[in-house]
Amino acid sequence: MVVQLADWPLMDVDIWAWVGGTQRELHEAGNTGLAMALGDVPGQALEGRYAQLDVVAPAVAQHAESLGQPWLELFARYWHLLGRVGDRANGAVALEDAASLVEFAQRDDVRDCPAAPGAVEVLAMAQANTDGPGFAGTRLAALGAALDGVGPDSLAFSGLATQYVLALIDAGQAGEAVAYAEAAVERLRGAGREAGWELGAASARALLGAGRADDALAALDASTGLKPDDPVAKGRREALLRSLVLATLGRTEEAVDALPDLDVVGDHPREWVEWGRTVRLLASSGSIANTWQLGRILRQWITYFETIGGHRARFELALTAGHLAVARQGLWQARLLALYAEGVLADLTSTEGLAERVAELRAAVERASELPAPGPTDELVAYFDAADGRTADPERWVGWLWPLSGTDLEATRRHTTTLGFLGYAATGADLYWKTLAEDADPAQAGEEDISYLTGLLIEAGQDERVEELAARLPAAAGHLARARLHRARERWEETAAEAEAAVAAEPSLEGRRLWSGAVQQLGDNAKAAEIIQPLLDSGEAEEEDVWRLIVLSTAVEDWATVRVAAAKLGMPIETGEGPIEEEWHLIRAILPAPDGSQREVLAVRTGPATARLAIPQPRGMEYNAGDVVVIDPRPLEPIPEDPKERESFVVPFAGVTMLRPGGYTSWFFDGAAPSEEEWTEFNEVLAERGWPMWVYSDENYRVTHPATGEQLPGVFGWIAIPPSSRPSELDAVLDDVTEQWSHPLAWLDLAREVGIEAERHERISKEYGL
């Protein structure tokens, strides 16, 4: 979906003027990457491009502060927070930042900004994500005060009103929420404005909460054509709400048809609680498969809400998952979920009626019957090992093995690791810990058991137990356990030290891998290669170790080792010595961009772990055409099985580091698109000189005819020249090849650099609206 800037809520012309001005300043300062990303911040927030957003928005805010432009700072901070408390549903972890934004928006130089009330909106959202009913009164007070200061003609009104309706619902005042939503819609209509889709959806939720499901469906139908504040999410959110309303009405078949698939909602935490609630309604009718896979996913969602402080969400999901578990006779899981939900009560401000709901789940467990085991108790381990791994139900096996766990070591291994697989690492760790560390001496345990236990403890966040375990193990095993813990927590210096000590005490494959990997993270590729080299010499190395050695040795240009390692893999290298610079095949090199995203750059693979970039890059990038980069030789996507697809497939590889800059410089061109014949000649002339060119515009790019005002197809891109060519040569060639074109091409930055006809290019840019 392509969304225009003007479609984003809470921003007006003044803000976009600030954005445009700052973009020009960034371009002039050479910060092209940030300038290109600035206007894209709203899209990053609402389209889920969070890796970019979390880098770009703080950088924009910092730049705005240094420029003394508080409105622009508000712009960046608002969208960053909206990206966190909106789709990602951040709760307690965002409260402090949201409160700080409200305080900032109240400053004398910010409060008149049309977007200032948006700060109150995102704080209310963060509070709702944390504990909606618990913060209901606080939200109503703050939102009410904000609404008193804006009228229906304000861009902020609809969003604030929507949050007010949702707060009334959380306060248990669904009837008042219905009335308020209707009044807000009328106020907007009286001001000549239309309500947003989100306000219509909130009204439908209020009607559903008031027990008026038929009216809720009618309200949802009436609002479907309204313009959404979040156009990217509207489709799935509307479908999910429709499914919930239909399921409530007992129109099961229609509800199932409307329900978004798991792969649609799976990346959108804001929808998870409502999706789980709807699935529970539909599963009870047998219309939705209630499987162990569903239980595992819900447990993963609960863990997510633990990390972001979504306390009410994890309580609701725990109960939903618990009742679904009872329905499929996963009673051990339902018991654990009831205990978990009970523990969440301490994090909630409003707990009215919640203890009773936990008790209801426990009562359902007691009424249900356990599934009979598939065989005698003393033969269950054998049955487990014989089960088909693709069709076996791990949830049932956890229940069957539970009576043996903690007394039979073989059963305990299988039981606890399966618990970890299903999302209950802490429970598995407790059982395994008792077996190996409380009821026995861990120093006498097998290497596999120690590895499994360490993994469970790390996954469960029981770091102190890992340290205690390590202290009770022989030296090599103890150092290895600590190294695993430090690696999981990305403490690279500590990982390297412990892994080195483990190898010194007793050389092992895992020890060298941990040591080498940590040293590589610390930036010493030569030492990382040296650490892994003995594995190759001893014959212990597996294929992954050989490839790691190739990458590390390539990064330090140890070509002799690269050749030896490549020979181990049966990979022929034509040249016998020196740098490996062959012409293999086209690849897509996946490289970092300044805005935190990644860029795909066409490149020619020149060796086992090298590629030469073939496409000119905009100014401000850390790489350009002609650069040789080290790549990770593991493809990021599988090779297509279909022969026709395989013919056009270009394999993507992750870039690791720069090996050798090519020294190319990029120059921008822009203008009306030439004829096909003119364009062919343009390409041929540049190719003859070995100057890479790439068009960055698409078919939608248009420029303005200076005489008629007609919109013409446009073209812009970059040309890269090597250090052996002077900018004046490129200027002369471009001047010559475009001289007879119907419409002139502009290369303003290049003209300014060489000091030739810069005024002409300025005039072209202005006349054609470039």
C-alpha positions in Angstrom: 0.0 0.0 0.0 1.4 3.4 -1.0 0.3 6.1 1.5 0.7 9.8 0.8 2.3 12.0 3.4 -0.9 14.1 3.6 -2.8 11.0 4.8 -0.9 10.7 8.1 -2.9 12.1 11.1 -1.9 14.9 13.5 0.3 16.7 11.0 -0.4 19.9 9.0 1.3 22.0 6.4 3.5 23.8 8.9 5.0 20.5 10.0 5.7 19.3 6.5 7.3 22.7 5.7 9.6 22.1 8.7 10.3 18.6 7.4 11.1 19.8 3.9 13.4 22.5 5.1 15.3 20.2 7.4 15.7 17.6 4.5 17.4 20.3 2.4 19.7 21.2 5.3 20.7 17.6 5.8 21.4 17.2 2.1 23.6 20.2 2.1 25.4 18.9 5.2 26.1 15.7 3.4 23.8 13.6 5.6 21.9 12.1 2.6 20.8 8.9 4.4 19.0 10.8 7.1 17.6 13.4 4.7 16.1 10.6 2.6 14.5 8.9 5.6 13.1 12.0 7.4 9.8 12.2 5.4 9.4 8.5 5.7 9.3 8.4 9.6 5.4 8.1 9.7 5.6 5.3 7.2 8.2 3.5 9.3 5.9 3.8 12.3 2.7 2.5 10.7 4.2 0.1 8.2 6.2 -1.8 10.8 9.7 -0.8 9.7 10.8 -0.6 13.3 14.5 -1.2 12.7 14.6 2.0 10.7 12.3 3.9 13.0 14.3 3.2 16.1 17.4 4.6 14.5 16.0 7.4 12.4 13.4 9.0 14.8 15.9 9.6 17.7 18.4 11.0 15.2 15.8 13.4 13.8 14.8 14.4 17.3 18.4 15.1 18.2 19.0 17.1 15.0 15.8 19.1 15.6 16.9 19.9 19.1 20.3 21.1 17.9 18.6 23.3 15.2 16.3 24.8 17.9 13.2 23.4 16.1 10.9 22.0 18.8 8.0 21.3 16.5 10.1 19.0 14.4 11.5 17.4 17.6 7.9 16.7 18.6 7.2 15.2 15.2 10.0 12.7 15.5 9.4 11.8 19.1 5.6 11.4 18.6 6.0 9.1 15.6 8.6 7.0 17.4 6.4 6.6 20.4 3.4 5.8 18.2 5.4 3.1 16.5 6.0 1.6 20.0 2.6 2.0 21.7 0.6 1.4 18.5 1.3 -1.8 16.6 4.0 -3.0 19.0 1.7 -2.4 22.0 4.5 -1.3 24.4 3.2 -0.9 27.9 5.1 -0.2 31.1 8.4 0.1 29.1 7.0 3.2 27.3 5.3 5.0 30.2 8.2 7.2 31.2 9.0 8.2 27.6 5.3 9.0 26.9 5.0 11.1 30.1 8.2 13.0 29.1 6.6 13.7 25.7 3.5 15.1 27.3 5.7 17.4 29.5 7.6 18.5 26.4 4.4 19.2 24.5 3.3 21.6 27.2 6.3 23.9 26.7 5.5 27.4 25.6 7.3 27.0 22.3 5.5 23.7 21.5 2.0 23.8 22.9 0.6 25.7 19.9 1.8 23.0 17.5 -1.2 21.3 16.0 0.4 17.9 16.9 0.9 18.8 20.6 -2.3 17.0 21.8 -1.0 13.8 20.2 1.4 13.5 23.2 -1.6 12.9 25.4 -3.0 10.4 23.0 0.2 8.2 23.0 0.5 8.4 26.8 -3.1 7.1 27.0 -2.2 4.3 24.6 0.8 3.3 26.7 -1.3 3.3 29.8 -4.0 1.2 28.1 -1.3 -1.3 27.0 0.0 -1.6 30.5 -3.3 -2.0 32.4 -6.3 -0.5 30.6 -8.9 -0.8 33.4 -6.2 0.1 36.0 -5.4 3.4 34.2 -8.9 4.1 33.0 -9.6 7.0 35.5 -6.2 8.6 34.8 -6.7 8.3 31.0 -10.2 9.8 31.2 -8.9 12.8 33.2 -6.0 13.6 30.9 -7.9 13.0 27.7 -10.9 15.0 28.9 -8.6 18.0 29.7 -7.0 17.7 26.2 -10.4 17.5 24.5 -11.5 20.7 26.4 -8.6 22.5 24.6 -9.4 21.4 21.1 -12.5 21.5 18.9 -13.8 19.2 16.3 -12.0 21.3 13.7 -8.6 20.2 15.2 -6.7 17.4 13.5 -6.2 15.9 17.0 -9.9 15.7 18.0 -10.8 12.3 16.4 -7.8 10.5 17.9 -8.3 11.9 21.3 -12.0 11.1 21.2 -11.2 7.5 20.1 -9.0 7.0 23.1 -11.6 8.6 25.4 -14.2 6.0 24.2 -11.8 3.2 24.8 -11.0 4.4 28.2 -14.7 4.5 29.1 -15.0 0.9 27.9 -12.1 -0.1 30.2 -13.7 1.8 33.0 -16.8 -0.5 32.7 -18.9 2.3 31.2 -19.8 0.9 27.8 -23.1 2.7 27.7 -21.5 6.0 28.3 -18.8 5.1 25.7 -21.6 4.6 23.1 -23.1 7.9 23.8 -19.8 9.7 23.8 -18.8 8.2 20.4 -22.1 9.2 18.9 -21.7 12.8 20.2 -18.1 13.0 18.9 -19.3 11.9 15.4 -22.0 14.6 15.5 -19.5 17.3 16.6 -17.2 16.4 13.7 -20.1 16.4 11.2 -21.1 19.8 12.5 -17.6 21.1 11.9 -17.7 19.8 8.3 -15.4 16.9 9.0 -15.8 13.2 9.0 -14.9 10.8 11.8 -12.0 8.5 11.3 -12.4 4.8 11.0 -10.8 4.2 14.4 -13.5 6.2 16.1 -16.1 4.2 14.3 -14.4 1.0 15.3 -14.3 2.2 18.9 -18.0 2.9 18.8 -18.6 -0.7 17.6 -16.5 -2.0 20.5 -18.5 0.1 22.9 -21.7 -1.4 21.5 -20.3 -4.9 21.8 -19.3 -4.2 25.4 -22.8 -2.9 26.1 -24.3 -6.2 24.9 -25.6 -4.8 21.6 -23.7 -7.0 19.2 -26.2 -6.5 16.3 -25.8 -2.7 16.6 -22.0 -3.2 16.8 -22.0 -5.0 13.5 -24.1 -2.2 12.0 -21.7 0.4 13.3 -18.8 -1.4 11.9 -20.5 -1.7 8.5 -21.3 2.0 8.6 -17.7 3.0 9.4 -16.0 0.8 6.8 -15.7 3.6 4.3 -14.2 6.1 6.7 -10.7 7.3 6.3 -8.4 5.6 8.8 -5.6 7.2 10.8 -3.6 4.0 10.3 -4.3 3.0 6.7 -1.8 0.1 6.7 -3.5 -1.7 9.7 -7.1 -0.9 8.9 -7.8 -4.0 6.8 -6.7 -6.6 9.3 -8.1 -4.7 12.3 -11.5 -4.3 10.7 -11.6 -8.0 9.7 -10.6 -9.1 13.2 -13.3 -6.9 14.9 -15.9 -8.1 12.5 -14.9 -11.7 13.2 -15.3 -11.1 17.0 -18.7 -9.5 16.6 -19.9 -12.2 14.3 -18.6 -14.9 16.7 -20.4 -13.2 19.6 -23.6 -13.3 17.5 -23.1 -17.0 16.9 -22.6 -16.5 13.1 -19.7 -18.9 13.3 -19.1 -19.6 9.6 -19.0 -15.9 8.7 -16.8 -15.2 11.7 -14.3 -17.9 10.6 -14.3 -16.5 7.1 -13.6 -13.0 8.4 -10.9 -14.0 10.9 -7.4 -12.9 9.7 -5.0 -15.8 9.5 -2.2 -16.2 12.0 0.4 -15.1 9.5 -1.5 -11.8 9.1 -1.7 -10.9 12.8 1.4 -12.7 14.0 3.6 -9.7 13.6 1.2 -7.2 15.2 1.0 -7.5 19.0 -1.8 -4.9 19.2 -4.2 -7.6 17.7 -3.1 -10.6 19.8 -5.5 -10.3 22.7 -8.5 -9.8 20.6 -7.5 -12.5 18.1 -7.0 -15.0 21.0 -10.4 -14.0 22.4 -12.1 -14.6 19.0 -10.3 -17.9 18.5 -11.5 -19.1 21.9 -15.1 -18.4 20.9 -14.7 -20.1 17.5 -12.7 -23.1 18.9 -15.5 -23.9 21.3 -17.8 -24.5 18.3 -15.2 -26.7 16.6 -14.7 -24.3 13.8 -11.1 -23.6 14.5 -8.4 -26.2 15.1 -7.3 -26.1 18.8 -3.8 -27.6 18.6 -0.6 -27.6 20.6 0.8 -25.3 18.0 -1.8 -22.7 18.9 -0.9 -23.1 22.6 2.8 -22.6 21.9 2.1 -19.4 19.9 0.0 -18.0 22.7 2.7 -18.8 25.2 5.2 -16.9 23.0 2.9 -13.9 22.9 2.6 -13.9 26.7 6.4 -13.9 26.9 6.5 -10.9 24.5 4.1 -8.9 26.7 6.3 -9.8 29.7 9.2 -8.0 28.0 7.3 -4.8 27.1 5.2 -4.5 30.3 1.8 -5.5 28.8 0.4 -6.7 32.1 -3.3 -6.8 31.3 -2.6 -8.4 27.9 -0.6 -11.2 29.5 -3.3 -11.9 32.0 -6.0 -12.1 29.4 -3.8 -14.3 27.1 -3.0 -16.6 30.0 -6.7 -17.2 30.7 -7.5 -17.6 27.0 -4.6 -20.0 26.5 -5.6 -21.9 29.7 -9.2 -22.5 28.6 -8.1 -23.6 25.2 -5.6 -26.0 26.8 -8.4 -27.5 29.0 -10.5 -28.0 25.8 -7.8 -30.1 24.2 -7.0 -31.8 27.6 -3.6 -30.2 28.0 -4.4 -29.9 31.7 -0.8 -29.5 33.0 -0.5 -26.4 30.8 -3.8 -25.0 32.0 -2.7 -25.4 35.6 0.6 -23.5 34.9 -1.3 -20.8 33.1 -3.8 -20.4 36.0 -0.8 -20.0 38.4 0.8 -17.6 36.0 -2.3 -15.4 35.7 -2.6 -15.3 39.4 0.9 -14.0 39.6 0.2 -11.2 37.2 -2.4 -9.8 39.6 0.4 -8.2 41.6 1.3 -6.0 38.6 -2.3 -4.8 38.0 -3.9 -1.8 39.6 -7.5 -2.9 39.0 -8.1 -6.5 39.8 -11.9 -6.6 40.4 -13.3 -9.9 39.3 -9.9 -11.3 38.1 -9.3 -13.7 41.0 -12.7 -15.2 40.3 -11.8 -15.7 36.6 -8.6 -17.6 37.6 -10.7 -19.7 40.0 -13.0 -20.5 37.1 -10.1 -21.7 35.0 -8.9 -23.9 37.9 -12.4 -25.3 38.3 -12.5 -26.2 34.6 -9.2 -28.1 35.0 -10.6 -30.1 37.9 -13.7 -31.0 35.9 -11.7 -32.3 33.0 -10.2 -35.7 32.7 -6.5 -36.6 31.9 -5.7 -38.3 28.6 -4.6 -41.9 29.1 -0.9 -42.6 28.3 -0.1 -44.6 25.2 1.6 -47.4 27.2 2.9 -48.5 30.6 4.7 -45.9 32.7 8.0 -47.8 32.6 7.9 -47.9 28.8 7.0 -44.3 28.1 10.5 -43.2 27.3 10.7 -45.9 24.6 7.3 -44.9 23.3 8.5 -41.2 23.2 11.6 -42.2 21.2 9.5 -44.2 18.8 7.0 -41.5 18.1 6.9 -39.8 14.8 8.5 -36.4 15.3 6.3 -34.8 12.6 2.9 -35.9 14.0 3.5 -36.4 17.7 1.8 -34.0 20.1 4.6 -32.7 22.4 2.0 -31.1 24.7 0.5 -34.6 25.5 3.9 -36.1 26.0 4.7 -33.5 28.7 1.6 -34.6 30.6 2.4 -38.3 30.2 6.1 -38.0 31.2 5.4 -35.7 34.2 5.0 -38.5 36.8 8.5 -39.8 35.8 10.2 -36.4 35.6 12.6 -35.8 38.4 13.0 -39.5 39.2 14.0 -41.1 35.9 16.9 -39.2 34.2 16.0 -40.3 30.7 12.4 -39.2 31.2 13.5 -36.0 32.8 15.7 -35.1 29.8 12.8 -35.5 27.4 10.2 -34.0 29.6 12.1 -30.8 30.5 13.4 -30.1 27.0 9.9 -30.5 25.6 8.6 -28.1 28.2 11.2 -25.6 27.0 10.1 -26.1 23.4 6.5 -25.4 24.3 7.5 -22.1 26.1 7.8 -23.3 29.7 11.6 -23.2 30.1 11.4 -22.0 33.7 9.3 -25.0 34.7 11.6 -27.4 32.8 14.7 -25.7 34.3 13.3 -26.1 37.8 12.7 -29.9 37.3 16.0 -30.5 35.6 17.9 -28.4 38.3 16.4 -30.5 41.1 17.4 -33.7 39.3 21.0 -32.8 38.5 21.9 -30.1 41.0 19.8 -30.8 44.1 19.3 -34.5 44.1 22.7 -35.3 42.6 26.2 -33.9 42.0 26.3 -32.0 38.6 30.0 -32.7 38.4 29.1 -36.4 37.8 26.5 -35.5 35.1 27.0 -36.2 31.4 28.1 -33.4 29.0 24.8 -33.6 27.2 22.8 -33.2 30.4 24.9 -30.2 31.5 24.4 -28.6 28.0 20.6 -29.1 28.1 20.3 -27.8 31.7 22.5 -24.7 30.9 20.3 -24.0 27.8 17.1 -24.2 29.8 18.5 -22.0 32.6 19.6 -19.4 30.1 16.3 -19.4 28.3 14.5 -19.1 31.6 16.6 -16.1 32.7 18.0 -18.0 35.7 21.5 -16.6 35.3 22.4 -17.0 39.0 21.8 -20.7 38.7 24.1 -20.9 35.7 26.8 -19.3 37.8 26.2 -21.7 40.6 26.2 -24.7 38.2 29.5 -23.5 36.7 31.1 -23.3 40.1 30.2 -26.9 40.8 31.5 -28.3 37.5 35.1 -29.3 36.5 37.1 -26.4 35.1 36.5 -26.8 31.4 32.8 -27.5 31.8 32.4 -24.6 34.2 34.1 -22.1 31.9 32.0 -23.4 28.9 28.7 -22.9 30.9 29.7 -19.3 31.7 30.7 -18.7 28.1 27.3 -19.9 26.9 25.6 -17.5 29.3 27.8 -14.5 28.4 27.2 -15.2 24.6 23.4 -15.3 25.2 23.6 -11.9 27.0 26.0 -10.6 24.3 28.8 -9.9 26.7 31.6 -10.6 24.2 34.7 -9.8 26.3 33.5 -12.1 29.0 32.5 -14.8 26.4 36.0 -14.7 24.9 37.7 -14.9 28.3 35.6 -17.9 29.5 35.8 -19.7 26.2 39.5 -19.3 26.1 39.8 -20.7 29.6 37.6 -23.6 28.6 39.8 -24.4 25.6 42.9 -24.1 27.8 41.5 -26.5 30.3 40.2 -29.0 27.7 40.1 -28.2 24.0 36.7 -28.7 22.5 34.9 -27.8 19.3 32.2 -25.7 21.1 34.8 -23.9 23.1 36.7 -22.8 20.0 33.5 -21.7 18.3 32.5 -19.6 21.2 35.9 -18.1 21.6 36.3 -17.3 17.9 32.8 -15.9 17.5 33.3 -13.6 20.5 36.6 -12.4 19.3 35.1 -11.7 15.8 32.3 -9.7 17.5 35.1 -7.7 19.2 36.5 -6.8 15.8 39.6 -9.0 15.6 39.1 -11.1 12.6 42.7 -12.3 12.4 42.7 -13.7 15.9 39.2 -15.2 15.3 40.6 -17.1 12.3 43.7 -18.1 14.3 41.5 -19.6 17.0 39.4 -21.7 14.5 42.4 -22.7 12.3 43.4 -25.8 14.5 40.0 -27.4 13.7 40.8 -27.3 10.0 44.3 -28.8 10.6 43.1 -31.5 12.9 40.2 -32.6 10.7 37.6 -31.8 13.5 36.1 -28.9 11.5 32.6 -29.3 10.2 31.4 -27.4 7.1 30.2 -24.4 9.1 33.6 -24.1 10.7 35.3 -24.1 7.3 33.0 -21.4 6.0 33.7 -19.3 9.1 37.4 -19.7 8.5 36.9 -18.6 4.9 35.0 -15.5 5.9 37.5 -14.5 8.6 40.6 -15.2 6.5 39.1 -13.2 3.6 38.5 -10.3 5.9 42.2 -10.2 6.7 43.2 -11.2 3.2 44.9 -14.4 4.2 44.4 -15.8 0.8 46.5 -18.9 1.3 44.1 -20.1 4.1 41.1 -19.2 2.0 42.4 -21.5 -0.8 43.1 -24.4 1.6 39.7 -24.0 3.2 37.9 -23.8 -0.1 39.7 -27.0 -1.2 38.3 -28.7 1.8 34.8 -27.9 0.5 35.7 -28.9 -3.1 35.5 -25.4 -4.3 37.9 -24.7 -7.2 39.9 -21.5 -7.2 41.5 -20.7 -10.6 44.3 -18.4 -9.5 47.1 -20.0 -7.5 48.2 -17.2 -5.3 47.5 -13.6 -4.2 44.0 -12.0 -3.9 41.1 -14.0 -5.3 39.4 -11.7 -7.8 37.5 -13.9 -10.2 34.2 -13.4 -12.0 31.6 -15.8 -10.6 28.0 -14.8 -10.8 25.6 -12.0 -9.9 24.4 -11.8 -6.3 22.3 -9.5 -4.1 24.5 -8.1 -1.4 22.4 -7.1 1.7 24.1 -4.1 3.3 23.2 -1.7 6.1 21.7 1.7 5.3 22.2 4.9 7.4 18.5 4.8 8.4 18.9 1.5 10.1 17.3 -0.5 7.3 19.0 -2.7 4.8 19.7 -2.2 1.1 20.0 -4.8 -1.7 22.9 -4.0 -4.0 23.6 -6.0 -7.1 27.1 -7.3 -7.0 29.4 -9.7 -8.8 30.7 -12.5 -6.6 34.5 -12.6 -7.0 35.4 -15.4 -4.7 34.2 -17.7 -1.9 33.4 -14.8 0.4 33.8 -11.6 -1.7 31.7 -9.6 -4.0 32.3 -6.4 -6.0 29.4 -3.9 -5.9 28.0 -3.0 -9.3 25.4 -0.3 -8.6 26.2 3.3 -7.8 25.0 4.4 -4.4 23.7 7.9 -3.3 26.1 10.2 -1.5 26.3 9.6 2.2 26.4 5.8 2.0 29.4 4.0 3.4 29.9 2.0 0.2 29.6 2.5 -3.6 30.0 0.7 -6.9 33.5 -0.8 -7.3 33.8 -1.6 -3.6 34.8 -5.2 -2.7 32.9 -6.5 0.3 33.2 -9.6 2.4 30.0 -11.6 2.3 28.6 -14.4 4.5 28.4 -17.3 2.0 25.3 -18.8 3.5 22.4 -17.7 1.2 19.7 -15.7 2.9 16.9 -17.3 0.8 16.6 -20.9 -0.5 17.3 -21.5 -4.2 13.9 -22.0 -6.0 13.1 -25.5 -7.0 11.3 -24.5 -10.1 13.9 -24.4 -13.0 12.2 -21.3 -14.6 12.3 -19.4 -11.3 15.9 -20.5 -10.7 17.0 -18.9 -14.1 16.1 -15.4 -12.9 16.8 -15.8 -9.2 19.7 -13.8 -7.9 21.0 -15.2 -4.6 21.1 -12.8 -1.6 24.1 -12.8 0.8 24.6 -10.8 3.9 27.5 -8.3 3.8 30.0 -8.7 6.6 32.5 -5.9 6.2 34.3 -3.7 3.7 37.4 -5.4 2.2 38.7 -2.9 -0.4 37.0 0.5 -1.3 36.9 1.1 -5.0 37.1 4.9 -4.6 34.2 5.6 -6.9 32.3 8.9 -6.5 28.5 9.2 -7.3 26.9 12.1 -9.1 23.1 12.7 -9.2 21.2 13.4 -12.4 17.5 14.4 -12.8 15.1 15.5 -15.5 12.5 14.5 -18.1 12.9 11.0 -19.4 14.4 10.9 -22.9 13.3 8.8 -25.8 14.1 5.1 -26.0 16.8 5.7 -28.6 18.3 8.6 -26.6 18.3 6.5 -23.4 20.0 3.6 -25.2 22.8 5.8 -26.4 23.2 7.3 -22.9 23.7 3.9 -21.4 26.1 2.8 -24.1 28.3 5.9 -23.7 28.6 5.4 -19.9 29.2 1.6 -20.3 32.0 2.2 -22.8 33.8 4.2 -20.1 33.1 1.8 -17.3 31.0 4.3 -15.4 28.2 2.4 -13.5 24.8 4.1 -13.7 21.5 3.2 -11.9 18.1 4.7 -12.2 16.4 5.2 -8.8 13.1 6.7 -10.0 10.1 4.5 -10.8 7.4 4.8 -13.4 5.4 7.1 -11.2 8.0 9.8 -11.2 6.9 13.0 -13.0 8.3 16.4 -13.9 6.6 19.5 -15.1 6.8 20.8 -18.7 8.0 24.4 -18.2 5.9 25.8 -21.1 2.6 23.8 -20.8 2.6 22.6 -17.2 2.1 19.1 -18.6 3.3 16.2 -16.4 6.1 14.4 -18.1 7.7 11.0 -17.3 10.8 11.8 -15.3 14.0 9.9 -14.5 16.7 10.4 -11.8 19.6 8.3 -10.6 23.3 8.2 -9.9 26.4 7.7 -12.0 29.6 6.6 -10.3 33.1 7.4 -11.7 36.4 5.8 -10.6 39.2 7.7 -9.0 41.0 7.7 -12.3 38.3 9.8 -13.9 37.8 13.5 -13.1 34.3 15.1 -12.5 35.0 17.4 -15.4 35.2 14.4 -17.8 31.7 13.2 -16.7 30.3 16.7 -17.0 31.7 16.9 -20.6 30.3 13.5 -21.6 26.9 14.2 -20.1 26.8 17.6 -21.9 27.7 15.9 -25.2 25.3 13.0 -25.0 22.3 15.0 -23.9 22.8 18.0 -26.1 20.2 17.1 -28.7 17.6 15.8 -26.3 14.1 17.3 -26.4 14.2 18.1 -22.7 17.5 18.8 -20.9 18.9 16.7 -18.1 20.2 18.4 -14.9 23.3 17.4 -12.9 23.4 20.4 -10.5 25.9 19.1 -7.9 28.3 18.0 -10.5 28.1 21.3 -12.3 28.8 23.2 -9.1 31.8 20.9 -8.4 33.4 21.6 -11.8 32.3 25.2 -11.9 30.6 24.9 -15.4 27.1 26.2 -16.1 25.8 25.7 -12.6 23.3 28.5 -13.3 21.9 26.6 -16.3 21.3 23.5 -14.2 19.7 25.5 -11.4 17.3 27.0 -14.0 16.5 23.5 -15.4 15.8 22.2 -11.9 13.5 25.1 -11.2 11.7 25.1 -14.5 11.0 21.4 -14.5 10.2 21.2 -10.7 13.0 18.8 -10.0 
